[in-house]
Amino acid sequence: MDIFTKKHSNSDVIILGVLVSILITIGIINLYSVTTPRGIEHQYYYNQIIWAVLGLVICILVIAIDYKKYEILSYVMYYICIILLIMVFLFGKTAMGAKRWLSLGIIQMQPAELMKIALIFILSKYYSDKKEVYTSWSIFKLFTPFLYIIVPFVLVIKQPDLGTAMIILLIGVLIVLFNRIKIFHFILMSIAGIGFAILAWYKFLKPYQKKRIIAFLDPDSDVLGSAYHSIQSIIAVGSGQIFGKGYMKSTQSQFSFLPEQHTDFIFSIFAEEWGFIGSVILLTICTLILFQILKISYSTEDLFAKNISLGIFAYFFLHFTINVSMLLGLMPVVGVTFPFMSYGGSSLISSMILISLVINIGLRKSRYE
């Protein structure tokens, strides 16, 4: 295919692909260390390899089809995901007090992860269809994108899944901001955001979620309870010092002091084993991934592609930033994964699909200049 022979397209997407491959490999290696001490949980390591291979196959399929053909499916994707989120309440699997999963035979899926992709698509489609949407001061111009954002936000926070709901809300808001809304509209959005934060506190958040936020503000208030995760994470990161304790020598991992270390807290174990130097290298890779996504985004003239890639940038920026901030005690523990490293098929495959979309755009951007 000619798209793979164009030199001006290949360099950026090759660099992006290599960086993501490195991060996935680091994640799998780290997952082996995390799960080695715990019998059956060692299966997580093998499962992640299977998910990575499956994700690679899906990525090839996504890249093979011109991204413009996905544009016409934007609304269908969104409403299918809304239906799946509703089905979670009716038929979902409950785990650790939350109902977030759907079982489809031997496959379990988390519709909220797919919703992030669908939201990026529908907002990108909306703004590409309405290039002059903000030529007037009418607040009604915010109504449609507001609905697209708030419906999945409410459905996800009711599961309850505060972290994913936050990501969905912030991705939506950032895409709206990318489209140069007027300052008046920004003020309205800010007021609405404060209002929804208050509403969420009283109507949607569970007691344990409120305790985590309170524990963030006052860690000493519940050292062995709500603040435990955060404190153990900080201990893990700090004990890694400059060069780390060494591979498979994490105290927090080997003695299982840190809960959920294979998912939300996997970076903490990496920092303990590889230290400050290893953490800087890892975060540099993440920063370079973000840079490459932005570079591809600003190199395309197609408005739909630009919004898609900027939405994907927002997705990864928010995940990297919130996860690391959470583990360092700079934010409450809200349950946000570290892309490509945290265990989970839905998270890994969703992230790989998003990267394949950016690669797709990078390979075909010259067609729509």
PyMOL commands that set and color helices and strands:
alter all, ss='L'
color gray80, all
select helices_A, chain A and resi 2-4+7-35+39-64+67-71+74-91+111-129+139-157+162-178+183-204+207-217+219-222+228-239+251-254+266-298+303-327+345-368
alter helices_A, ss='H'
color red, helices_A
select strands_A, chain A and resi 93-95+98-104+107-109
alter strands_A, ss='S'
color yellow, strands_A
deselect
rebuild
show_as cartoon
